[in-house]
Amino acid sequence: MANPLLEGVRILDLTRLLPGPFCTQYFAQLGAEVIKIEEPGGGDYTRAMMPELFAVVNRGKRSITLDLRLEQDQQRFKQLVADADMVVESFRRACGKHMGGTSPLFLSRPEVNELDSRPASHPAEMHE
């Protein structure tokens, strides 16, 4: 029996490796609809490195492949955001430059909650 606590809540999961997928797994367990968005050509690194673990932290989620560097996929993403309650991501700040800046993607609907699952003081970004 599904947990009804977050029933009707839609969450877009753009995370990789363990922290983000683990976080969004809790939302799925609480009844949210979680849509994992992966890039083409392999997606989440955990899928190849530890397939069993990938299956555990992504169970109960729907999945879609989008290349957010492509305008057509950015448009599809904006359509998904239009029906979402939260976006969880783990992009490096520099990645936004390759996607035309993250603001046009995430702020197409400002009332959507955005959760950044990166460490607060990521060493590669300390100089920014």
C-alpha positions, 0 to 999 in steps of 0.5 A, a space after each residue: 500500500 502506497 503512503 498517502 502523505 505526499 500523494 499528488 505531489 510531483 517532484 522532478 529529480 535531476 540528481 546523480 550518484 547517491 545523495 540526491 537519489 537517496 533524498 528523492 527516494 524518501 519522497 517517493 516512499 512518502 507517496 510523491 510522484 518522482 520523475 528522474 530525469 537523466 541525460 542521454 548516453 548513460 544517465 546517472 553514473 550509479 546506473 553503470 557503477 553499482 546497478 543494484 544500488 541504483 535500483 534501490 535508490 530509484 525504485 518507485 520513480 518514473 524516468 525520462 531522458 532529456 539533454 538539457 543543452 538542447 532547446 527542444 529538451 529544455 522546452 520539454 523540461 519547462 513543460 514538466 516544471 509547469 506541473 511540478 511541485 519541486 525540482 531537486 538537482 545536483 548540478 555544478 554551478 558551471 553546468 548552468 552556463 551550458 544550458 543557457 543558465 539554470 534560471 530560465 529552466 527552473 524559474 519558468 515557474 517561480 513558485 516551484 521549490 528548488 532543492 540543491 543537493 550539492 554539498 554547501 562548500 563544494 571544493 571546486 566552487 569555493 573560488 566562485 
